[in-house]
Amino acid sequence: MKEVILSLLTGAVVGFLFTLFRLPIPAPPALAGIAGIVGVYLGMKIFEWISIFWK
């Protein structure tokens, strides 16, 4: 849980600073970004599931 809170806090600080200095946010559009994160997570889980057969 500590990692989640630190990640959220870091993201908020980065978002604040980028907006303060009028820089483009270093993330894809909201829905595409969330879909990408979910895709990476699912890919990891699928690999873990398939790798059981390789041992």
All heavy atoms as atom14 arrays in JSON, in Angstrom:
{
  "sequence": "MKEVILSLLTGAVVGFLFTLFRLPIPAPPALAGIAGIVGVYLGMKIFEWISIFWK",
  "atom14_mask": [
    [1, 1, 1, 1, 1, 1, 1, 1, 0, 0, 0, 0, 0, 0],
    [1, 1, 1, 1, 1, 1, 1, 1, 1, 0, 0, 0, 0, 0],
    [1, 1, 1, 1, 1, 1, 1, 1, 1, 0, 0, 0, 0, 0],
    [1, 1, 1, 1, 1, 1, 1, 0, 0, 0, 0, 0, 0, 0],
    [1, 1, 1, 1, 1, 1, 1, 1, 0, 0, 0, 0, 0, 0],
    [1, 1, 1, 1, 1, 1, 1, 1, 0, 0, 0, 0, 0, 0],
    [1, 1, 1, 1, 1, 1, 0, 0, 0, 0, 0, 0, 0, 0],
    [1, 1, 1, 1, 1, 1, 1, 1, 0, 0, 0, 0, 0, 0],
    [1, 1, 1, 1, 1, 1, 1, 1, 0, 0, 0, 0, 0, 0],
    [1, 1, 1, 1, 1, 1, 1, 0, 0, 0, 0, 0, 0, 0],
    [1, 1, 1, 1, 0, 0, 0, 0, 0, 0, 0, 0, 0, 0],
    [1, 1, 1, 1, 1, 0, 0, 0, 0, 0, 0, 0, 0, 0],
    [1, 1, 1, 1, 1, 1, 1, 0, 0, 0, 0, 0, 0, 0],
    [1, 1, 1, 1, 1, 1, 1, 0, 0, 0, 0, 0, 0, 0],
    [1, 1, 1, 1, 0, 0, 0, 0, 0, 0, 0, 0, 0, 0],
    [1, 1, 1, 1, 1, 1, 1, 1, 1, 1, 1, 0, 0, 0],
    [1, 1, 1, 1, 1, 1, 1, 1, 0, 0, 0, 0, 0, 0],
    [1, 1, 1, 1, 1, 1, 1, 1, 1, 1, 1, 0, 0, 0],
    [1, 1, 1, 1, 1, 1, 1, 0, 0, 0, 0, 0, 0, 0],
    [1, 1, 1, 1, 1, 1, 1, 1, 0, 0, 0, 0, 0, 0],
    [1, 1, 1, 1, 1, 1, 1, 1, 1, 1, 1, 0, 0, 0],
    [1, 1, 1, 1, 1, 1, 1, 1, 1, 1, 1, 0, 0, 0],
    [1, 1, 1, 1, 1, 1, 1, 1, 0, 0, 0, 0, 0, 0],
    [1, 1, 1, 1, 1, 1, 1, 0, 0, 0, 0, 0, 0, 0],
    [1, 1, 1, 1, 1, 1, 1, 1, 0, 0, 0, 0, 0, 0],
    [1, 1, 1, 1, 1, 1, 1, 0, 0, 0, 0, 0, 0, 0],
    [1, 1, 1, 1, 1, 0, 0, 0, 0, 0, 0, 0, 0, 0],
    [1, 1, 1, 1, 1, 1, 1, 0, 0, 0, 0, 0, 0, 0],
    [1, 1, 1, 1, 1, 1, 1, 0, 0, 0, 0, 0, 0, 0],
    [1, 1, 1, 1, 1, 0, 0, 0, 0, 0, 0, 0, 0, 0],
    [1, 1, 1, 1, 1, 1, 1, 1, 0, 0, 0, 0, 0, 0],
    [1, 1, 1, 1, 1, 0, 0, 0, 0, 0, 0, 0, 0, 0],
    [1, 1, 1, 1, 0, 0, 0, 0, 0, 0, 0, 0, 0, 0],
    [1, 1, 1, 1, 1, 1, 1, 1, 0, 0, 0, 0, 0, 0],
    [1, 1, 1, 1, 1, 0, 0, 0, 0, 0, 0, 0, 0, 0],
    [1, 1, 1, 1, 0, 0, 0, 0, 0, 0, 0, 0, 0, 0],
    [1, 1, 1, 1, 1, 1, 1, 1, 0, 0, 0, 0, 0, 0],
    [1, 1, 1, 1, 1, 1, 1, 0, 0, 0, 0, 0, 0, 0],
    [1, 1, 1, 1, 0, 0, 0, 0, 0, 0, 0, 0, 0, 0],
    [1, 1, 1, 1, 1, 1, 1, 0, 0, 0, 0, 0, 0, 0],
    [1, 1, 1, 1, 1, 1, 1, 1, 1, 1, 1, 1, 0, 0],
    [1, 1, 1, 1, 1, 1, 1, 1, 0, 0, 0, 0, 0, 0],
    [1, 1, 1, 1, 0, 0, 0, 0, 0, 0, 0, 0, 0, 0],
    [1, 1, 1, 1, 1, 1, 1, 1, 0, 0, 0, 0, 0, 0],
    [1, 1, 1, 1, 1, 1, 1, 1, 1, 0, 0, 0, 0, 0],
    [1, 1, 1, 1, 1, 1, 1, 1, 0, 0, 0, 0, 0, 0],
    [1, 1, 1, 1, 1, 1, 1, 1, 1, 1, 1, 0, 0, 0],
    [1, 1, 1, 1, 1, 1, 1, 1, 1, 0, 0, 0, 0, 0],
    [1, 1, 1, 1, 1, 1, 1, 1, 1, 1, 1, 1, 1, 1],
    [1, 1, 1, 1, 1, 1, 1, 1, 0, 0, 0, 0, 0, 0],
    [1, 1, 1, 1, 1, 1, 0, 0, 0, 0, 0, 0, 0, 0],
    [1, 1, 1, 1, 1, 1, 1, 1, 0, 0, 0, 0, 0, 0],
    [1, 1, 1, 1, 1, 1, 1, 1, 1, 1, 1, 0, 0, 0],
    [1, 1, 1, 1, 1, 1, 1, 1, 1, 1, 1, 1, 1, 1],
    [1, 1, 1, 1, 1, 1, 1, 1, 1, 0, 0, 0, 0, 0]
  ],
  "atom14_positions": [
    [[0.82, -1.19, 0.0], [0.0, 0.0, 0.0], [0.87, 1.26, 0.0], [0.5, 2.26, -0.59], [-0.92, -0.05, 1.22], [-1.91, 1.05, 1.25], [-2.99, 0.93, -0.17], [-4.28, 1.98, 0.29], [0.0, 0.0, 0.0], [0.0, 0.0, 0.0], [0.0, 0.0, 0.0], [0.0, 0.0, 0.0], [0.0, 0.0, 0.0], [0.0, 0.0, 0.0]],
    [[2.02, 1.15, 0.64], [2.94, 2.28, 0.7], [3.39, 2.69, -0.71], [3.47, 3.88, -1.02], [4.16, 1.92, 1.56], [5.17, 3.02, 1.71], [6.33, 2.57, 2.56], [7.4, 3.63, 2.65], [8.55, 3.18, 3.43], [0.0, 0.0, 0.0], [0.0, 0.0, 0.0], [0.0, 0.0, 0.0], [0.0, 0.0, 0.0], [0.0, 0.0, 0.0]],
    [[3.64, 1.68, -1.57], [4.08, 1.96, -2.94], [2.99, 2.71, -3.71], [3.28, 3.6, -4.5], [4.42, 0.66, -3.66], [5.62, -0.04, -3.08], [5.79, -1.44, -3.63], [4.83, -1.97, -4.23], [6.87, -2.0, -3.44], [0.0, 0.0, 0.0], [0.0, 0.0, 0.0], [0.0, 0.0, 0.0], [0.0, 0.0, 0.0], [0.0, 0.0, 0.0]],
    [[1.73, 2.33, -3.5], [0.62, 2.97, -4.2], [0.51, 4.43, -3.79], [0.36, 5.33, -4.63], [-0.7, 2.22, -3.93], [-1.87, 2.96, -4.52], [-0.64, 0.8, -4.46], [0.0, 0.0, 0.0], [0.0, 0.0, 0.0], [0.0, 0.0, 0.0], [0.0, 0.0, 0.0], [0.0, 0.0, 0.0], [0.0, 0.0, 0.0], [0.0, 0.0, 0.0]],
    [[0.62, 4.69, -2.51], [0.51, 6.06, -2.0], [1.68, 6.91, -2.51], [1.5, 8.04, -2.95], [0.43, 6.07, -0.46], [-0.89, 5.43, -0.02], [0.56, 7.48, 0.08], [-0.99, 5.17, 1.46], [0.0, 0.0, 0.0], [0.0, 0.0, 0.0], [0.0, 0.0, 0.0], [0.0, 0.0, 0.0], [0.0, 0.0, 0.0], [0.0, 0.0, 0.0]],
    [[2.89, 6.34, -2.48], [4.05, 7.08, -2.98], [3.95, 7.34, -4.48], [4.3, 8.42, -4.96], [5.34, 6.32, -2.67], [5.77, 6.31, -1.2], [6.99, 5.42, -0.99], [6.06, 7.73, -0.72], [0.0, 0.0, 0.0], [0.0, 0.0, 0.0], [0.0, 0.0, 0.0], [0.0, 0.0, 0.0], [0.0, 0.0, 0.0], [0.0, 0.0, 0.0]],
    [[3.44, 6.38, -5.23], [3.26, 6.56, -6.67], [2.23, 7.65, -6.95], [2.43, 8.5, -7.83], [2.8, 5.26, -7.32], [3.79, 4.29, -7.24], [0.0, 0.0, 0.0], [0.0, 0.0, 0.0], [0.0, 0.0, 0.0], [0.0, 0.0, 0.0], [0.0, 0.0, 0.0], [0.0, 0.0, 0.0], [0.0, 0.0, 0.0], [0.0, 0.0, 0.0]],
    [[1.14, 7.63, -6.23], [0.11, 8.65, -6.4], [0.64, 10.03, -6.05], [0.42, 11.01, -6.78], [-1.11, 8.31, -5.55], [-2.31, 9.23, -5.69], [-2.83, 9.21, -7.12], [-3.41, 8.8, -4.73], [0.0, 0.0, 0.0], [0.0, 0.0, 0.0], [0.0, 0.0, 0.0], [0.0, 0.0, 0.0], [0.0, 0.0, 0.0], [0.0, 0.0, 0.0]],
    [[1.37, 10.13, -4.95], [1.94, 11.4, -4.53], [2.96, 11.91, -5.55], [2.95, 13.09, -5.93], [2.59, 11.25, -3.16], [3.23, 12.5, -2.57], [2.18, 13.59, -2.37], [3.9, 12.18, -1.25], [0.0, 0.0, 0.0], [0.0, 0.0, 0.0], [0.0, 0.0, 0.0], [0.0, 0.0, 0.0], [0.0, 0.0, 0.0], [0.0, 0.0, 0.0]],
    [[3.82, 11.03, -6.04], [4.81, 11.41, -7.04], [4.13, 11.88, -8.32], [4.52, 12.9, -8.9], [5.75, 10.24, -7.34], [6.38, 9.83, -6.12], [6.8, 10.62, -8.36], [0.0, 0.0, 0.0], [0.0, 0.0, 0.0], [0.0, 0.0, 0.0], [0.0, 0.0, 0.0], [0.0, 0.0, 0.0], [0.0, 0.0, 0.0], [0.0, 0.0, 0.0]],
    [[3.11, 11.16, -8.75], [2.37, 11.56, -9.95], [1.71, 12.91, -9.79], [1.71, 13.73, -10.71], [0.0, 0.0, 0.0], [0.0, 0.0, 0.0], [0.0, 0.0, 0.0], [0.0, 0.0, 0.0], [0.0, 0.0, 0.0], [0.0, 0.0, 0.0], [0.0, 0.0, 0.0], [0.0, 0.0, 0.0], [0.0, 0.0, 0.0], [0.0, 0.0, 0.0]],
    [[1.15, 13.17, -8.62], [0.51, 14.46, -8.36], [1.53, 15.59, -8.39], [1.27, 16.66, -8.96], [-0.22, 14.43, -7.02], [0.0, 0.0, 0.0], [0.0, 0.0, 0.0], [0.0, 0.0, 0.0], [0.0, 0.0, 0.0], [0.0, 0.0, 0.0], [0.0, 0.0, 0.0], [0.0, 0.0, 0.0], [0.0, 0.0, 0.0], [0.0, 0.0, 0.0]],
    [[2.69, 15.37, -7.82], [3.74, 16.4, -7.81], [4.23, 16.66, -9.24], [4.38, 17.82, -9.66], [4.91, 15.99, -6.89], [6.11, 16.9, -7.08], [4.47, 15.99, -5.44], [0.0, 0.0, 0.0], [0.0, 0.0, 0.0], [0.0, 0.0, 0.0], [0.0, 0.0, 0.0], [0.0, 0.0, 0.0], [0.0, 0.0, 0.0], [0.0, 0.0, 0.0]],
    [[4.45, 15.6, -10.01], [4.91, 15.76, -11.39], [3.85, 16.49, -12.21], [4.16, 17.41, -12.97], [5.25, 14.38, -12.01], [5.45, 14.49, -13.52], [6.48, 13.81, -11.35], [0.0, 0.0, 0.0], [0.0, 0.0, 0.0], [0.0, 0.0, 0.0], [0.0, 0.0, 0.0], [0.0, 0.0, 0.0], [0.0, 0.0, 0.0], [0.0, 0.0, 0.0]],
    [[2.59, 16.08, -12.07], [1.51, 16.76, -12.79], [1.42, 18.23, -12.43], [1.22, 19.09, -13.3], [0.0, 0.0, 0.0], [0.0, 0.0, 0.0], [0.0, 0.0, 0.0], [0.0, 0.0, 0.0], [0.0, 0.0, 0.0], [0.0, 0.0, 0.0], [0.0, 0.0, 0.0], [0.0, 0.0, 0.0], [0.0, 0.0, 0.0], [0.0, 0.0, 0.0]],
    [[1.56, 18.54, -11.16], [1.54, 19.93, -10.69], [2.67, 20.73, -11.31], [2.47, 21.84, -11.83], [1.62, 19.97, -9.16], [1.6, 21.34, -8.59], [0.4, 21.98, -8.32], [2.78, 22.02, -8.33], [0.38, 23.26, -7.78], [2.77, 23.3, -7.8], [1.56, 23.92, -7.53], [0.0, 0.0, 0.0], [0.0, 0.0, 0.0], [0.0, 0.0, 0.0]],
    [[3.88, 20.19, -11.26], [5.05, 20.91, -11.78], [4.96, 21.11, -13.29], [5.29, 22.19, -13.8], [6.33, 20.18, -11.41], [6.7, 20.2, -9.92], [7.92, 19.34, -9.65], [6.94, 21.64, -9.45], [0.0, 0.0, 0.0], [0.0, 0.0, 0.0], [0.0, 0.0, 0.0], [0.0, 0.0, 0.0], [0.0, 0.0, 0.0], [0.0, 0.0, 0.0]],
    [[4.53, 20.07, -14.02], [4.41, 20.21, -15.47], [3.38, 21.27, -15.82], [3.56, 22.05, -16.75], [4.08, 18.86, -16.12], [5.29, 18.05, -16.47], [6.09, 17.5, -15.48], [5.63, 17.84, -17.78], [7.21, 16.75, -15.79], [6.75, 17.1, -18.12], [7.54, 16.55, -17.12], [0.0, 0.0, 0.0], [0.0, 0.0, 0.0], [0.0, 0.0, 0.0]],
    [[2.27, 21.3, -15.09], [1.25, 22.3, -15.35], [1.74, 23.69, -14.96], [1.5, 24.67, -15.68], [-0.05, 21.95, -14.59], [-0.46, 20.65, -14.98], [-1.15, 22.94, -14.9], [0.0, 0.0, 0.0], [0.0, 0.0, 0.0], [0.0, 0.0, 0.0], [0.0, 0.0, 0.0], [0.0, 0.0, 0.0], [0.0, 0.0, 0.0], [0.0, 0.0, 0.0]],
    [[2.46, 23.79, -13.85], [3.01, 25.06, -13.4], [3.93, 25.67, -14.46], [3.87, 26.87, -14.74], [3.77, 24.87, -12.08], [4.48, 26.09, -11.51], [3.45, 27.13, -11.05], [5.37, 25.68, -10.35], [0.0, 0.0, 0.0], [0.0, 0.0, 0.0], [0.0, 0.0, 0.0], [0.0, 0.0, 0.0], [0.0, 0.0, 0.0], [0.0, 0.0, 0.0]],
    [[4.77, 24.86, -15.06], [5.71, 25.35, -16.07], [5.14, 25.27, -17.49], [5.87, 25.46, -18.46], [7.03, 24.57, -15.97], [7.77, 24.84, -14.69], [7.94, 23.83, -13.76], [8.27, 26.1, -14.41], [8.62, 24.08, -12.57], [8.95, 26.35, -13.23], [9.12, 25.34, -12.31], [0.0, 0.0, 0.0], [0.0, 0.0, 0.0], [0.0, 0.0, 0.0]],
    [[3.86, 24.99, -17.59], [3.14, 24.94, -18.87], [3.79, 23.98, -19.86], [3.97, 24.29, -21.05], [3.01, 26.33, -19.48], [2.26, 27.29, -18.59], [1.95, 28.59, -19.29], [1.48, 29.61, -18.38], [0.24, 29.71, -17.9], [-0.65, 28.81, -18.23], [-0.1, 30.69, -17.09], [0.0, 0.0, 0.0], [0.0, 0.0, 0.0], [0.0, 0.0, 0.0]],
    [[4.18, 22.81, -19.37], [4.75, 21.76, -20.2], [3.67, 20.74, -20.51], [2.73, 20.56, -19.74], [5.91, 21.08, -19.47], [7.09, 21.98, -19.12], [8.05, 21.26, -18.18], [7.81, 22.4, -20.38], [0.0, 0.0, 0.0], [0.0, 0.0, 0.0], [0.0, 0.0, 0.0], [0.0, 0.0, 0.0], [0.0, 0.0, 0.0], [0.0, 0.0, 0.0]],
    [[3.81, 20.02, -21.61], [2.83, 18.97, -21.89], [2.99, 17.83, -20.88], [4.1, 17.48, -20.5], [3.18, 18.51, -23.31], [4.57, 18.96, -23.54], [4.79, 20.17, -22.67], [0.0, 0.0, 0.0], [0.0, 0.0, 0.0], [0.0, 0.0, 0.0], [0.0, 0.0, 0.0], [0.0, 0.0, 0.0], [0.0, 0.0, 0.0], [0.0, 0.0, 0.0]],
    [[1.89, 17.28, -20.46], [1.91, 16.18, -19.48], [2.58, 14.96, -20.12], [2.24, 14.59, -21.25], [0.48, 15.83, -19.04], [-0.17, 17.03, -18.37], [0.45, 14.63, -18.12], [0.47, 17.44, -17.08], [0.0, 0.0, 0.0], [0.0, 0.0, 0.0], [0.0, 0.0, 0.0], [0.0, 0.0, 0.0], [0.0, 0.0, 0.0], [0.0, 0.0, 0.0]],
    [[3.53, 14.33, -19.42], [4.25, 13.18, -20.0], [3.45, 11.89, -19.9], [3.91, 10.88, -19.36], [5.51, 13.12, -19.14], [5.06, 13.61, -17.82], [4.04, 14.69, -18.12], [0.0, 0.0, 0.0], [0.0, 0.0, 0.0], [0.0, 0.0, 0.0], [0.0, 0.0, 0.0], [0.0, 0.0, 0.0], [0.0, 0.0, 0.0], [0.0, 0.0, 0.0]],
    [[2.23, 11.91, -20.39], [1.38, 10.72, -20.35], [0.43, 10.77, -21.53], [0.08, 11.84, -22.01], [0.59, 10.69, -19.05], [0.0, 0.0, 0.0], [0.0, 0.0, 0.0], [0.0, 0.0, 0.0], [0.0, 0.0, 0.0], [0.0, 0.0, 0.0], [0.0, 0.0, 0.0], [0.0, 0.0, 0.0], [0.0, 0.0, 0.0], [0.0, 0.0, 0.0]],
    [[0.01, 9.6, -22.0], [-0.97, 9.59, -23.09], [-2.32, 10.08, -22.59], [-2.5, 10.23, -21.38], [-1.02, 8.12, -23.5], [-0.5, 7.37, -22.33], [0.44, 8.28, -21.6], [0.0, 0.0, 0.0], [0.0, 0.0, 0.0], [0.0, 0.0, 0.0], [0.0, 0.0, 0.0], [0.0, 0.0, 0.0], [0.0, 0.0, 0.0], [0.0, 0.0, 0.0]],
    [[-3.26, 10.3, -23.48], [-4.6, 10.7, -23.05], [-5.15, 9.72, -22.0], [-4.77, 8.55, -21.99], [-5.43, 10.65, -24.33], [-4.44, 10.81, -25.43], [-3.15, 10.2, -24.93], [0.0, 0.0, 0.0], [0.0, 0.0, 0.0], [0.0, 0.0, 0.0], [0.0, 0.0, 0.0], [0.0, 0.0, 0.0], [0.0, 0.0, 0.0], [0.0, 0.0, 0.0]],
    [[-6.03, 10.19, -21.16], [-6.48, 9.43, -19.98], [-6.89, 8.01, -20.3], [-6.35, 7.05, -19.72], [-7.61, 10.18, -19.3], [0.0, 0.0, 0.0], [0.0, 0.0, 0.0], [0.0, 0.0, 0.0], [0.0, 0.0, 0.0], [0.0, 0.0, 0.0], [0.0, 0.0, 0.0], [0.0, 0.0, 0.0], [0.0, 0.0, 0.0], [0.0, 0.0, 0.0]],
    [[-7.84, 7.8, -21.2], [-8.33, 6.44, -21.45], [-7.25, 5.58, -22.09], [-7.08, 4.41, -21.71], [-9.58, 6.49, -22.34], [-10.23, 5.14, -22.6], [-10.59, 4.45, -21.28], [-11.46, 5.31, -23.46], [0.0, 0.0, 0.0], [0.0, 0.0, 0.0], [0.0, 0.0, 0.0], [0.0, 0.0, 0.0], [0.0, 0.0, 0.0], [0.0, 0.0, 0.0]],
    [[-6.51, 6.13, -23.04], [-5.44, 5.36, -23.67], [-4.35, 5.0, -22.67], [-3.79, 3.9, -22.71], [-4.85, 6.15, -24.84], [0.0, 0.0, 0.0], [0.0, 0.0, 0.0], [0.0, 0.0, 0.0], [0.0, 0.0, 0.0], [0.0, 0.0, 0.0], [0.0, 0.0, 0.0], [0.0, 0.0, 0.0], [0.0, 0.0, 0.0], [0.0, 0.0, 0.0]],
    [[-4.04, 5.9, -21.76], [-3.03, 5.63, -20.73], [-3.46, 4.52, -19.8], [-2.69, 3.61, -19.48], [0.0, 0.0, 0.0], [0.0, 0.0, 0.0], [0.0, 0.0, 0.0], [0.0, 0.0, 0.0], [0.0, 0.0, 0.0], [0.0, 0.0, 0.0], [0.0, 0.0, 0.0], [0.0, 0.0, 0.0], [0.0, 0.0, 0.0], [0.0, 0.0, 0.0]],
    [[-4.71, 4.57, -19.36], [-5.23, 3.53, -18.47], [-5.26, 2.19, -19.19], [-4.87, 1.16, -18.63], [-6.62, 3.92, -17.95], [-6.5, 5.13, -17.02], [-7.29, 2.75, -17.24], [-7.81, 5.76, -16.64], [0.0, 0.0, 0.0], [0.0, 0.0, 0.0], [0.0, 0.0, 0.0], [0.0, 0.0, 0.0], [0.0, 0.0, 0.0], [0.0, 0.0, 0.0]],
    [[-5.7, 2.2, -20.45], [-5.73, 0.95, -21.23], [-4.33, 0.38, -21.39], [-4.14, -0.85, -21.3], [-6.37, 1.21, -22.59], [0.0, 0.0, 0.0], [0.0, 0.0, 0.0], [0.0, 0.0, 0.0], [0.0, 0.0, 0.0], [0.0, 0.0, 0.0], [0.0, 0.0, 0.0], [0.0, 0.0, 0.0], [0.0, 0.0, 0.0], [0.0, 0.0, 0.0]],
    [[-3.35, 1.24, -21.61], [-1.97, 0.77, -21.74], [-1.45, 0.15, -20.46], [-0.79, -0.89, -20.48], [0.0, 0.0, 0.0], [0.0, 0.0, 0.0], [0.0, 0.0, 0.0], [0.0, 0.0, 0.0], [0.0, 0.0, 0.0], [0.0, 0.0, 0.0], [0.0, 0.0, 0.0], [0.0, 0.0, 0.0], [0.0, 0.0, 0.0], [0.0, 0.0, 0.0]],
    [[-1.74, 0.76, -19.33], [-1.3, 0.23, -18.04], [-1.96, -1.11, -17.78], [-1.31, -2.08, -17.36], [-1.62, 1.23, -16.92], [-0.72, 2.46, -17.05], [-1.44, 0.59, -15.54], [-1.13, 3.62, -16.18], [0.0, 0.0, 0.0], [0.0, 0.0, 0.0], [0.0, 0.0, 0.0], [0.0, 0.0, 0.0], [0.0, 0.0, 0.0], [0.0, 0.0, 0.0]],
    [[-3.27, -1.2, -18.04], [-3.98, -2.47, -17.85], [-3.41, -3.53, -18.78], [-3.21, -4.69, -18.39], [-5.5, -2.28, -18.07], [-6.22, -3.61, -18.12], [-6.08, -1.41, -16.97], [0.0, 0.0, 0.0], [0.0, 0.0, 0.0], [0.0, 0.0, 0.0], [0.0, 0.0, 0.0], [0.0, 0.0, 0.0], [0.0, 0.0, 0.0], [0.0, 0.0, 0.0]],
    [[-3.1, -3.15, -20.02], [-2.52, -4.1, -20.97], [-1.17, -4.63, -20.52], [-0.9, -5.83, -20.63], [0.0, 0.0, 0.0], [0.0, 0.0, 0.0], [0.0, 0.0, 0.0], [0.0, 0.0, 0.0], [0.0, 0.0, 0.0], [0.0, 0.0, 0.0], [0.0, 0.0, 0.0], [0.0, 0.0, 0.0], [0.0, 0.0, 0.0], [0.0, 0.0, 0.0]],
    [[-0.33, -3.77, -20.0], [0.98, -4.2, -19.49], [0.8, -5.18, -18.33], [1.45, -6.22, -18.26], [1.83, -2.99, -19.07], [3.06, -3.42, -18.3], [2.22, -2.17, -20.28], [0.0, 0.0, 0.0], [0.0, 0.0, 0.0], [0.0, 0.0, 0.0], [0.0, 0.0, 0.0], [0.0, 0.0, 0.0], [0.0, 0.0, 0.0], [0.0, 0.0, 0.0]],
    [[-0.11, -4.85, -17.43], [-0.37, -5.72, -16.28], [-0.91, -7.08, -16.73], [-0.45, -8.12, -16.26], [-1.34, -5.04, -15.32], [-1.64, -5.87, -14.09], [-0.72, -5.94, -13.05], [-2.81, -6.59, -13.99], [-0.98, -6.71, -11.93], [-3.08, -7.36, -12.87], [-2.16, -7.42, -11.84], [-2.42, -8.19, -10.75], [0.0, 0.0, 0.0], [0.0, 0.0, 0.0]],
    [[-1.87, -7.06, -17.66], [-2.42, -8.32, -18.15], [-1.35, -9.15, -18.86], [-1.31, -10.37, -18.71], [-3.59, -8.06, -19.09], [-4.87, -7.58, -18.43], [-5.92, -7.24, -19.5], [-5.42, -8.61, -17.47], [0.0, 0.0, 0.0], [0.0, 0.0, 0.0], [0.0, 0.0, 0.0], [0.0, 0.0, 0.0], [0.0, 0.0, 0.0], [0.0, 0.0, 0.0]],
    [[-0.5, -8.5, -19.64], [0.59, -9.21, -20.3], [1.51, -9.89, -19.3], [1.94, -11.04, -19.51], [0.0, 0.0, 0.0], [0.0, 0.0, 0.0], [0.0, 0.0, 0.0], [0.0, 0.0, 0.0], [0.0, 0.0, 0.0], [0.0, 0.0, 0.0], [0.0, 0.0, 0.0], [0.0, 0.0, 0.0], [0.0, 0.0, 0.0], [0.0, 0.0, 0.0]],
    [[1.81, -9.22, -18.2], [2.65, -9.8, -17.16], [1.97, -11.02, -16.55], [2.6, -12.07, -16.37], [2.93, -8.77, -16.07], [3.75, -9.32, -14.91], [3.78, -8.22, -13.48], [2.12, -8.42, -12.86], [0.0, 0.0, 0.0], [0.0, 0.0, 0.0], [0.0, 0.0, 0.0], [0.0, 0.0, 0.0], [0.0, 0.0, 0.0], [0.0, 0.0, 0.0]],
    [[0.68, -10.89, -16.25], [-0.06, -12.0, -15.64], [-0.17, -13.19, -16.59], [-0.03, -14.34, -16.18], [-1.45, -11.55, -15.19], [-1.41, -10.65, -13.99], [-0.79, -11.4, -12.83], [-0.79, -10.6, -11.57], [-0.15, -11.31, -10.46], [0.0, 0.0, 0.0], [0.0, 0.0, 0.0], [0.0, 0.0, 0.0], [0.0, 0.0, 0.0], [0.0, 0.0, 0.0]],
    [[-0.41, -12.92, -17.87], [-0.48, -14.01, -18.85], [0.86, -14.72, -18.96], [0.93, -15.95, -19.0], [-0.94, -13.47, -20.23], [-2.41, -13.03, -20.15], [-0.73, -14.49, -21.33], [-2.88, -12.24, -21.35], [0.0, 0.0, 0.0], [0.0, 0.0, 0.0], [0.0, 0.0, 0.0], [0.0, 0.0, 0.0], [0.0, 0.0, 0.0], [0.0, 0.0, 0.0]],
    [[1.95, -13.97, -18.97], [3.28, -14.57, -19.03], [3.51, -15.45, -17.81], [4.04, -16.56, -17.93], [4.37, -13.52, -19.13], [5.75, -14.11, -19.14], [6.28, -14.6, -20.31], [6.49, -14.2, -17.97], [7.54, -15.18, -20.32], [7.75, -14.77, -17.97], [8.27, -15.26, -19.15], [0.0, 0.0, 0.0], [0.0, 0.0, 0.0], [0.0, 0.0, 0.0]],
    [[3.15, -14.94, -16.62], [3.33, -15.74, -15.4], [2.53, -17.03, -15.48], [3.0, -18.08, -15.06], [2.91, -14.93, -14.17], [3.86, -13.83, -13.81], [3.37, -12.98, -12.65], [2.22, -13.15, -12.2], [4.15, -12.14, -12.18], [0.0, 0.0, 0.0], [0.0, 0.0, 0.0], [0.0, 0.0, 0.0], [0.0, 0.0, 0.0], [0.0, 0.0, 0.0]],
    [[1.32, -16.96, -16.02], [0.47, -18.14, -16.12], [1.05, -19.14, -17.12], [1.11, -20.33, -16.87], [-0.94, -17.73, -16.55], [-1.87, -18.87, -16.64], [-2.41, -19.57, -15.61], [-2.39, -19.46, -17.83], [-3.23, -20.56, -16.09], [-3.24, -20.51, -17.45], [-2.22, -19.19, -19.19], [-3.91, -21.3, -18.39], [-2.88, -19.97, -20.1], [-3.7, -21.0, -19.71]],
    [[1.53, -18.64, -18.28], [2.08, -19.52, -19.31], [3.42, -20.1, -18.89], [3.75, -21.24, -19.19], [2.21, -18.76, -20.65], [0.82, -18.46, -21.2], [3.03, -19.54, -21.66], [0.83, -17.58, -22.44], [0.0, 0.0, 0.0], [0.0, 0.0, 0.0], [0.0, 0.0, 0.0], [0.0, 0.0, 0.0], [0.0, 0.0, 0.0], [0.0, 0.0, 0.0]],
    [[4.22, -19.32, -18.15], [5.57, -19.77, -17.78], [5.53, -20.97, -16.84], [6.53, -21.67, -16.71], [6.36, -18.63, -17.15], [5.83, -18.27, -15.89], [0.0, 0.0, 0.0], [0.0, 0.0, 0.0], [0.0, 0.0, 0.0], [0.0, 0.0, 0.0], [0.0, 0.0, 0.0], [0.0, 0.0, 0.0], [0.0, 0.0, 0.0], [0.0, 0.0, 0.0]],
    [[4.4, -21.25, -16.23], [4.28, -22.44, -15.38], [4.53, -23.7, -16.2], [5.15, -24.65, -15.74], [2.87, -22.5, -14.72], [2.7, -21.37, -13.73], [2.62, -23.85, -14.07], [1.29, -21.2, -13.21], [0.0, 0.0, 0.0], [0.0, 0.0, 0.0], [0.0, 0.0, 0.0], [0.0, 0.0, 0.0], [0.0, 0.0, 0.0], [0.0, 0.0, 0.0]],
    [[4.12, -23.68, -17.46], [4.28, -24.86, -18.33], [5.71, -25.04, -18.82], [6.06, -26.08, -19.34], [3.32, -24.74, -19.53], [1.87, -24.66, -19.12], [1.16, -23.48, -19.3], [1.23, -25.76, -18.55], [-0.16, -23.4, -18.94], [-0.09, -25.67, -18.17], [-0.79, -24.51, -18.36], [0.0, 0.0, 0.0], [0.0, 0.0, 0.0], [0.0, 0.0, 0.0]],
    [[6.56, -24.02, -18.67], [7.94, -24.11, -19.14], [8.89, -24.62, -18.08], [10.06, -24.87, -18.36], [8.43, -22.75, -19.63], [7.76, -22.29, -20.88], [7.19, -23.08, -21.82], [7.6, -20.97, -21.32], [6.66, -22.32, -22.82], [6.9, -21.01, -22.56], [7.95, -19.74, -20.81], [6.57, -19.87, -23.26], [7.63, -18.61, -21.52], [6.94, -18.68, -22.74]],
    [[8.43, -24.76, -16.87], [9.34, -25.18, -15.79], [9.52, -26.66, -15.75], [8.86, -27.48, -16.17], [8.8, -24.67, -14.45], [8.93, -23.19, -14.34], [8.46, -22.72, -12.98], [8.61, -21.21, -12.91], [8.23, -20.69, -11.62], [0.0, 0.0, 0.0], [0.0, 0.0, 0.0], [0.0, 0.0, 0.0], [0.0, 0.0, 0.0], [0.0, 0.0, 0.0]]
  ]
}
